[in-house]
Amino acid sequence: MLKKLFITIGLCVSLGSVGAEEQQLPSRPAPQPAELTLIRHQQTADLPTDIQALIQQAKIPSENLSVYIRDLNANVPMVVHNDKVPRNPASVMKLLTTWTALKLLSPSYTWKTEAWTRGELKDGVLNGDLILKGYGDPFLTDEAFWQLLHDLQLKGLKDIRGQLVVDNSYFNIPDYDPAAFDNEPTRVYNAQPSALMFNFQANRFLLEADQATGKVGITPFPLIPGLQLDNSMVLAKGGCRKGHYQPDFTQTATALKVSGAYSADCGKNFVLRVLSTPEEHVFNAFRDVWQSQGGMFNGKLQTGAVRDGDILLHTHESRTLGEQIRFINKWSNNVMTRNVFLTIGAKVLGAPATLDKSRMATADMLKKAGIDYTGMVVENGSGLSRSARLTARQLGQLLETAWRDPYMPEFMASLPLLGEDGTLASRFKDDDLRGRSHLKTGTLNDATAIAGYMLTRSGKRLVIVLLHNGREAQGSGRRLQDAILKWAFEQ
């Protein structure tokens, strides 16, 4: 029964708001290099009349928009507009990272998580430390973590008399302030990568209305030692709206205050927040799950690396990369993408992983594939960045290259299916376009983007890239994006 609960929780977390797509995240207008001034000031004359009209109706400056549309069976693009202007692609950057990973790691690539013992293991008792060493698995969810610990018990480990040592040495990344991007350090889209990453770094809170008592129940996992939960949530009247299950979290050294309104119509909902360091998060989860399985452990957290003389007890294998990129692209999971990006550097240029290694490996792969890398800026691979830059033409080249590659099916199937799933589940749901496009979305406050493949009404297969930077990117910019997709579908 407990395992079924963990499986359900894992799916809820993995399919939840772990990306940036639904967040209104601040961005900055893309810089316009001097050498691209002439391109920057292109007028709408290079666009079909119908698209010119759509831009004018939306009252959007045409210089803020880049368009690249190409029939994959044609020798030249169908539509190009400002296609060489570097822009912030938001989460569409994930296309570059996941494609690079498929090429350099292969769809069958798996990550390992190791358990080592330091001391004598006899009759189920470890008189020493247990070391958990991570290699960057992006999808070590509740279910996988439960299975890992269960396997340790099947191998005879029952009672740990030492400490839990968390080994994150496979990644060498600088300290980062999670509040730096938008002053929202607890939001899951700001979670930082880690070689041993449990459940996307997220603490989960189960909210449940109790109409009998008029209160809102809150069940946290994992428990955070020494942190008192101060539940100030109240039941709200009316239907269930998003604001009715997005409570406010205020954390101090000794307490976590949860406040806000919750409608009884909302039933049960999970809310995710990042409240601990990666090492603390693993430790808290380990303690709770290990004891729930009947294991004994009263030790403390230590950080460090596997040493000579330590003994490998068990190796857990992750889901394949081909499976994991579906969660990344369909649900725009930032921290999963960042772990994949770092893995690229470690596998190609050697451990430990660094951002510079990953950038070099990515640039080299793209250049060898014939994709123009000029002016491209890749910060962390996820698109949650103020400095990331791509052009519509570069993305178009990447999509065209991927289409001709043996790994095309794995790549294309990872993208949201228009009107069906992922971040595109609610768009064009009642339209002929439904199910006809695999497209990756990207959203920041001042940037919106969409890119991927479309099967038109007439049977043409198109590559489509739309990048829009500017204050109007939300609202009228989103409506313009939909209008251009409709236009392309009729070609």
C-alpha positions in Angstrom: 0.0 0.0 0.0 2.8 2.4 0.9 4.6 1.7 -2.4 1.4 2.5 -4.3 1.2 5.8 -2.4 4.8 6.7 -3.4 4.0 5.8 -7.1 1.0 8.1 -7.0 3.0 10.9 -5.4 5.9 10.5 -7.8 3.6 10.9 -10.8 1.9 14.0 -9.2 5.3 15.6 -8.6 6.7 14.7 -12.0 3.7 16.0 -13.9 3.2 19.1 -11.6 4.3 22.6 -11.9 8.0 21.9 -11.9 8.8 24.0 -14.9 8.6 27.7 -15.7 5.8 27.6 -18.3 3.0 28.7 -16.0 5.0 31.2 -14.2 5.1 34.9 -15.1 8.9 35.2 -14.8 10.6 38.5 -15.5 13.0 38.8 -18.4 14.8 41.6 -20.1 14.5 42.6 -23.8 17.1 40.9 -25.9 20.2 43.0 -26.7 20.4 44.1 -30.4 24.1 43.8 -31.6 25.3 46.7 -33.8 26.1 44.3 -36.6 22.5 43.2 -36.8 21.0 46.7 -37.0 19.8 46.3 -40.6 18.1 43.0 -39.8 16.6 44.5 -36.6 14.8 47.1 -38.6 13.4 44.8 -41.2 9.8 45.8 -42.0 6.9 43.4 -42.5 7.5 43.4 -46.3 9.3 40.1 -45.9 6.2 38.5 -44.4 3.1 37.2 -46.3 0.3 39.7 -46.4 -1.9 37.7 -44.0 0.8 37.7 -41.3 1.5 41.4 -41.8 -2.2 42.0 -41.1 -2.1 39.8 -38.0 0.8 41.8 -36.6 -0.9 45.1 -37.3 -4.1 43.9 -35.7 -2.2 42.8 -32.6 -0.4 46.3 -32.5 2.9 44.6 -32.0 6.2 46.1 -33.3 7.4 43.8 -36.0 11.0 44.2 -34.9 10.2 42.4 -31.6 9.2 39.2 -33.5 11.2 36.5 -35.3 9.7 34.0 -37.6 11.1 31.0 -39.4 8.8 28.6 -41.2 10.0 25.9 -43.6 8.4 23.0 -45.5 10.7 20.1 -44.8 10.4 19.0 -48.4 11.4 22.5 -49.8 14.8 23.9 -50.5 14.1 27.4 -49.0 12.1 28.6 -46.0 8.5 29.6 -46.5 8.6 32.6 -44.2 11.6 34.3 -42.6 11.4 37.5 -40.6 14.2 38.8 -38.3 15.4 35.2 -38.3 19.0 36.1 -37.5 18.3 38.3 -34.5 19.4 36.8 -31.2 16.5 36.6 -28.7 15.8 35.1 -25.4 14.0 31.8 -26.2 12.8 31.0 -22.7 12.1 27.3 -22.3 12.4 26.6 -26.0 16.1 26.4 -25.1 15.3 22.9 -23.8 15.1 21.8 -27.5 18.8 22.4 -27.8 19.7 20.7 -24.6 17.6 17.6 -25.1 18.7 17.2 -28.7 22.3 17.5 -27.8 21.9 14.9 -25.0 20.3 12.4 -27.4 23.2 12.8 -29.8 26.0 12.7 -27.3 24.5 10.3 -24.7 22.0 8.2 -26.8 18.3 7.6 -26.0 19.2 4.4 -24.0 21.6 6.3 -21.6 20.8 5.8 -17.9 22.1 7.4 -14.8 23.3 5.5 -11.8 22.9 6.2 -8.1 25.2 4.2 -5.8 25.1 3.1 -2.2 28.4 2.4 -0.5 29.2 1.2 3.0 32.0 2.4 5.2 32.4 -0.1 8.0 31.4 -3.7 8.7 28.0 -4.9 7.6 27.1 -8.0 9.5 23.7 -9.6 10.3 21.9 -6.6 8.9 23.8 -4.1 11.0 26.2 -1.6 9.4 28.6 -0.4 12.1 29.6 2.7 10.1 28.3 5.1 7.5 26.1 4.7 4.4 27.2 6.8 1.4 24.8 7.7 -1.3 26.6 8.9 -4.5 24.7 10.6 -7.3 25.6 10.9 -10.9 23.0 13.4 -11.9 19.8 11.3 -12.3 17.2 14.0 -13.1 14.2 11.7 -12.2 15.0 10.2 -8.8 11.4 10.5 -7.7 9.5 9.1 -4.7 9.0 5.8 -6.4 12.6 5.4 -7.5 13.9 6.4 -4.1 11.6 4.0 -2.4 12.8 1.2 -4.6 16.5 2.1 -4.0 16.1 1.9 -0.3 14.0 -1.2 -0.5 16.7 -2.9 -2.6 19.3 -2.0 0.1 17.1 -3.9 2.7 16.8 -6.8 0.3 20.6 -7.0 0.2 20.6 -7.4 4.0 21.0 -3.8 5.3 18.5 -3.1 8.2 20.2 -1.1 10.8 22.7 1.8 10.2 24.7 2.7 13.2 26.7 5.5 11.6 25.9 8.6 9.5 24.4 9.2 6.1 27.0 10.7 3.7 25.7 12.5 0.6 28.2 12.5 -2.2 27.5 15.2 -4.8 31.0 15.4 -6.1 30.1 14.4 -9.7 28.9 18.0 -10.3 31.2 20.9 -9.6 28.9 23.9 -9.8 29.2 27.3 -8.2 27.0 28.4 -5.3 23.9 30.1 -6.5 21.3 32.3 -4.8 17.9 30.8 -5.7 16.4 34.2 -5.1 18.6 35.9 -7.7 16.4 35.4 -10.7 13.0 36.7 -9.4 13.2 36.8 -5.6 11.2 33.6 -5.4 13.7 31.2 -3.9 11.2 28.5 -2.8 9.5 28.1 -6.2 10.4 24.8 -7.9 11.3 26.4 -11.2 14.3 28.0 -9.3 15.5 24.6 -7.9 19.3 24.1 -8.4 20.8 21.1 -10.1 22.5 18.5 -7.9 24.3 15.2 -8.7 22.1 13.5 -6.1 18.7 15.1 -6.6 15.6 13.7 -4.9 12.2 14.7 -6.3 13.4 17.8 -8.2 14.5 19.2 -4.8 10.8 19.8 -3.9 9.1 19.4 -0.6 5.5 18.3 -1.2 2.5 19.6 0.8 -0.8 17.7 0.5 -3.7 20.1 1.0 -7.1 18.7 1.9 -10.2 20.6 3.0 -12.0 19.3 6.1 -15.5 20.7 5.9 -16.5 19.1 9.3 -13.9 21.2 11.2 -13.7 24.1 8.7 -10.0 23.7 8.5 -7.4 22.9 5.8 -5.2 19.9 6.5 -1.6 20.1 5.4 0.6 17.0 5.2 4.3 17.6 4.4 6.8 15.2 2.9 9.6 14.9 3.7 9.4 16.2 7.3 12.0 18.9 8.1 13.5 18.4 11.5 13.2 21.3 13.9 10.8 23.2 11.7 7.4 23.7 13.2 4.5 23.9 10.7 2.2 26.9 11.4 -1.0 26.3 9.5 -2.9 29.5 9.0 -4.9 28.5 5.9 -8.7 29.0 5.9 -11.5 27.5 3.9 -12.8 29.7 1.2 -16.2 29.9 -0.4 -16.9 29.4 -4.1 -15.4 27.2 -6.7 -11.9 25.9 -7.0 -9.6 28.4 -8.6 -5.8 28.3 -8.9 -5.5 31.0 -6.3 -7.3 28.7 -3.9 -4.5 26.1 -3.8 -1.4 28.3 -4.1 -0.7 29.2 -0.4 1.9 31.6 0.8 5.0 30.1 2.5 7.0 32.0 5.0 10.1 30.3 6.5 12.1 31.2 9.5 14.8 29.2 11.4 12.3 27.4 13.5 8.9 27.6 11.7 7.2 27.4 8.4 4.0 29.5 8.2 1.5 28.5 5.5 -1.3 30.9 4.9 -4.0 31.6 2.3 -7.4 30.5 1.3 -8.5 27.0 0.1 -11.8 26.1 -1.4 -13.6 23.0 -0.2 -14.3 22.3 -3.9 -10.6 21.8 -4.6 -10.5 18.4 -2.9 -6.8 17.2 -2.6 -3.9 19.0 -4.2 -0.2 18.9 -4.0 1.8 22.1 -3.7 5.6 22.0 -4.2 8.2 24.2 -2.6 12.0 24.1 -2.2 12.8 24.6 1.5 16.1 22.7 2.0 19.5 22.3 0.5 19.9 19.3 -1.9 21.8 17.4 0.7 19.3 18.1 3.5 16.4 17.2 1.2 18.0 13.8 0.5 18.7 13.2 4.2 15.2 14.1 5.3 13.6 11.8 2.6 16.0 9.0 3.5 15.2 9.1 7.2 11.4 9.1 6.5 11.4 6.4 3.9 14.0 4.1 5.5 12.1 4.1 8.8 8.7 3.6 7.0 10.2 0.4 5.5 11.2 -0.9 8.9 14.8 0.2 8.8 16.7 1.6 11.8 18.7 4.9 11.5 19.4 7.6 14.1 22.4 9.2 12.4 23.1 12.6 11.1 23.8 14.1 7.7 27.4 14.4 6.4 28.6 15.5 3.0 31.7 14.1 1.4 33.0 11.7 -1.3 33.4 7.9 -1.6 36.8 6.9 -0.3 39.2 4.1 -1.0 38.2 1.2 1.1 34.4 1.9 0.9 32.4 -1.0 -0.4 29.8 -0.7 -3.2 26.6 -2.3 -1.9 24.1 -1.5 -4.6 23.6 0.5 -7.9 20.3 1.9 -8.9 19.7 2.5 -12.6 17.4 5.4 -13.7 14.9 5.6 -16.5 16.5 6.1 -19.9 17.2 9.5 -21.4 14.7 8.8 -24.1 12.0 8.5 -21.4 13.2 11.4 -19.3 13.2 14.0 -22.1 9.4 13.5 -22.4 9.0 14.9 -18.8 11.5 17.7 -19.6 9.9 18.9 -22.9 6.3 18.2 -22.3 6.2 19.7 -18.8 9.1 22.1 -19.2 11.0 20.8 -16.1 13.9 23.2 -15.5 16.0 21.4 -12.9 15.8 18.1 -14.9 17.1 20.0 -17.9 19.9 21.5 -15.9 21.0 18.0 -14.6 20.9 16.7 -18.2 23.0 19.7 -19.4 25.7 19.1 -16.7 25.7 15.4 -17.5 26.6 16.2 -21.1 29.8 18.0 -19.9 30.8 15.2 -17.6 30.4 12.4 -20.1 32.1 14.2 -23.0 34.9 16.0 -21.2 35.2 14.0 -17.9 34.0 14.4 -14.4 33.3 16.5 -12.5 30.7 18.2 -14.5 30.9 22.0 -14.9 28.9 24.5 -16.9 31.8 25.4 -19.0 32.4 21.7 -20.0 28.7 21.4 -20.9 28.8 24.6 -23.0 31.9 23.4 -24.9 30.5 20.0 -25.6 27.2 21.5 -26.8 28.9 24.0 -29.0 31.1 21.4 -30.6 28.2 19.0 -31.3 26.1 21.7 -32.9 29.0 22.9 -35.1 29.7 19.4 -36.3 26.1 19.0 -37.1 26.3 22.1 -39.4 24.2 24.3 -37.1 25.3 28.0 -37.0 26.5 28.7 -33.4 27.3 32.4 -34.0 26.0 34.6 -31.2 24.4 31.7 -29.4 24.5 32.1 -25.6 23.7 29.0 -23.5 23.7 29.7 -19.7 22.4 26.6 -18.0 20.5 24.8 -20.8 17.0 25.2 -19.3 16.0 28.7 -20.7 15.5 30.0 -17.1 17.9 32.8 -17.9 18.2 36.5 -18.6 21.3 36.1 -20.9 20.4 33.0 -23.0 20.2 33.9 -26.7 19.3 32.0 -29.9 18.0 33.0 -33.3 15.0 31.7 -35.0 17.2 30.4 -37.9 19.4 28.5 -35.5 16.4 26.8 -33.9 15.1 26.1 -37.4 18.4 24.5 -38.4 18.4 22.3 -35.2 14.8 21.1 -35.9 15.6 20.4 -39.6 18.7 18.4 -38.5 16.8 16.5 -35.9 14.1 15.6 -38.5 16.7 13.8 -40.7 18.3 11.9 -37.8 17.7 8.3 -36.7 16.7 9.7 -33.2 14.0 11.9 -34.6 11.1 9.7 -33.3 12.4 10.0 -29.7 13.0 13.7 -30.0 9.7 14.5 -31.6 7.6 12.4 -29.3 9.1 14.3 -26.3 7.4 17.6 -27.4 4.0 18.6 -26.2 1.2 17.5 -28.6 -1.0 20.5 -29.5 -4.3 20.3 -27.7 -3.5 17.0 -26.1 -0.8 17.1 -23.4 1.9 18.9 -21.6 2.1 22.7 -21.7 -0.1 22.7 -24.8 -3.0 20.6 -23.4 -5.4 23.5 -23.3 -4.5 25.2 -26.5 -6.5 24.5 -29.7 -8.4 21.8 -27.8 -11.5 22.3 -29.9 -9.8 23.1 -33.2 -8.8 21.2 -36.3 -5.2 21.9 -35.3 -5.5 19.6 -32.3 -3.0 16.7 -32.5 -1.4 18.1 -35.6 1.7 19.7 -34.1 4.6 18.8 -31.7 5.8 22.1 -30.3 7.9 23.2 -27.4 6.7 26.4 -25.6 8.6 29.0 -23.7 7.3 31.8 -21.5 8.9 34.6 -19.4 7.2 37.9 -18.6 8.8 39.6 -21.6 9.4 36.6 -23.8 7.2 34.0 -25.4 8.3 31.4 -27.9 7.1 28.2 -29.6 9.0 25.9 -31.9 8.6 22.4 -33.4 6.8 20.5 -36.1 3.4 20.9 -37.7 1.5 18.7 -40.1 -0.7 21.1 -42.2 -4.2 20.5 -43.4 -2.8 19.8 -46.9 -0.3 17.3 -45.6 2.9 19.4 -45.5 5.3 18.9 -42.7 6.6 22.2 -41.4 9.3 23.4 -39.1 7.9 26.4 -37.2 9.9 28.8 -34.9 8.3 31.9 -33.4 10.4 34.0 -31.0 8.9 37.2 -29.4 10.7 39.5 -27.0 9.0 42.6 -25.7 6.6 43.8 -23.0 3.6 42.7 -25.2 4.9 39.1 -25.4 2.1 38.0 -23.1 -1.5 38.7 -24.0 -1.5 40.1 -27.5 1.8 38.3 -28.2 0.3 35.0 -27.3 -2.7 35.7 -29.5 -0.5 36.6 -32.4 1.4 33.3 -31.9 -1.9 31.3 -32.1 -2.9 33.3 -35.2 0.3 32.5 -37.0 0.0 28.8 -36.1 -3.5 28.9 -37.7 -2.2 30.5 -40.8 0.6 28.0 -41.2 -1.9 25.1 -40.8 -3.8 26.2 -43.8 -0.7 26.4 -46.1 
